């Protein structure tokens, strides 16, 4: 079988005024995308992890088997300040982490997306989506939720939804202090926004509230509950837990094809 190349077009360094650094991105183009009328854009935090599960080969096979529609994927490499640049914009956690999340958001919206449009696809995208792993998944969720006019889908792999305002030993209350849950609770329903969540039963061993469910799953299910209260339903939210899944790149790579088919399958 001839496999059309899903080209890793370039590793590009983008000079960001907002982050005051060079941001490395990997840009994966679909085969023959210049001939396509409708192309979607998927941004992925922690793009340095994508080669670890051979993301380019995965895309090539999926295109060869006609499984997905044309999709430009952009892997955004993190920096040494990952814990400061990822998170919830404007609301750092109890340790002050995420203080640069607002700047990261401005980089994505004001520099990265225009760069992709100016250099690779000058037209309008069919849709834009955001995805990420762990803390990068929290960042993606925050971006999509607060900018539904820009993003219509979000994929979160073992999201760090434990991100909280108070330490466990400092008066923490689960009902009010999980930051992403609070943001959703205080936000508005946006028609058309869709969510894809994955966890693994071996993500961790922590169980803050001693209910027999590890925090990774508990926090994700809690966030889904907040989304449902806003009016989202099973048509908008997909969730899968892998019983043997771990908090690692191997598990996220295993889940990636199903996410791509969920979002852009033919």
C-alpha positions, 0 to 999 in steps of 0.5 A, spaced: 500 500 500 502 506 498 502 511 504 501 518 502 506 523 506 503 527 512 509 531 511 512 534 518 513 541 514 518 544 518 520 545 525 519 553 526 522 557 531 517 563 532 520 569 536 514 571 541 514 578 544 509 575 549 513 570 552 519 573 551 523 567 548 523 563 541 517 558 541 519 551 537 513 548 533 512 542 529 507 543 523 504 536 520 501 538 514 496 533 511 497 530 504 495 534 498 492 539 503 493 545 498 488 542 494 483 541 499 477 546 500 476 545 507 482 544 512 482 544 520 487 546 525 489 542 531 494 545 536 497 540 541 501 543 547 507 539 549 509 538 542 515 535 544 512 528 546 509 527 539 515 524 536 515 519 542 509 515 539 511 517 532 505 522 531 507 523 523 507 515 522 500 515 525 497 520 521 500 517 514 497 511 516 490 514 518 490 518 511 492 512 507 486 509 510 482 515 509 480 515 516 480 522 517 479 529 513 485 534 512 488 537 518 494 541 520 497 539 526 501 544 530 505 541 536 507 546 541 514 545 544 514 547 552 519 551 555 523 550 562 517 554 564 512 549 563 509 550 569 508 557 569 506 558 562 501 552 562 495 552 567 489 557 567 490 564 564 489 569 570 488 564 575 495 561 578 494 555 583 496 555 590 503 555 589 503 561 584 504 556 578 501 558 571 503 565 572 504 566 565 498 562 562 495 568 560 502 570 556 501 563 553 494 564 551 496 571 547 502 567 544 497 562 541 492 567 539 496 573 537 502 570 534 502 562 533 495 562 529 497 568 524 504 565 523 500 558 521 495 562 516 501 567 513 506 561 512 502 555 511 494 556 510 492 563 508 484 561 508 479 560 513 480 554 517 474 549 517 475 549 525 480 550 530 481 545 536 486 545 542 489 538 545 494 537 550 497 532 555 496 533 563 498 540 565 498 541 557 491 539 557 488 543 563 491 549 558 488 547 552 481 546 556 482 553 559 483 556 552 477 552 548 472 554 554 474 561 554 475 562 547 469 558 544 469 563 538 476 561 536 475 553 538 470 548 537 473 542 540 478 540 545 482 534 547 484 533 554 489 527 556 489 525 563 488 533 564 491 536 571 484 538 573 486 538 580 489 545 579 487 548 585 486 555 589 488 552 596 493 547 599 490 540 601 492 542 608 490 550 607 483 549 608 482 546 601 474 545 599 473 540 593 466 544 591 470 551 590 477 550 590 478 546 583 480 552 578 478 549 572 471 547 575 470 554 578 471 557 571 466 552 568 461 554 573 462 561 573 462 561 565 456 561 560 454 555 555 457 556 548 453 552 543 457 547 538 463 546 543 465 539 544 470 535 549 474 529 549 477 526 555 481 520 557 484 518 563 487 512 566 486 507 572 493 507 573 494 515 572 496 516 579 494 513 586 492 519 590 485 519 592 484 526 596 477 525 598 478 517 600 472 515 595 476 510 592 477 513 586 483 516 584 484 524 583 485 524 575 478 520 574 475 524 580 477 531 577 475 529 570 468 526 572 467 532 576 469 537 571 464 533 566 459 534 571 460 542 571 459 541 563 453 537 564 450 543 569 451 548 563 447 544 558 452 540 555 450 532 554 453 526 551 453 529 544 458 534 546 462 530 551 466 524 550 470 520 555 474 514 556 478 511 561 483 506 560 484 501 565 491 499 564 492 506 562 498 510 565 500 518 566 505 517 560 506 518 553 505 511 551 498 511 553 496 518 550 499 516 544 495 509 544 489 514 545 490 519 540 488 515 533 481 515 537 481 522 538 483 524 531 477 519 529 472 522 534 474 529 531 475 529 524 473 522 522 470 520 515 
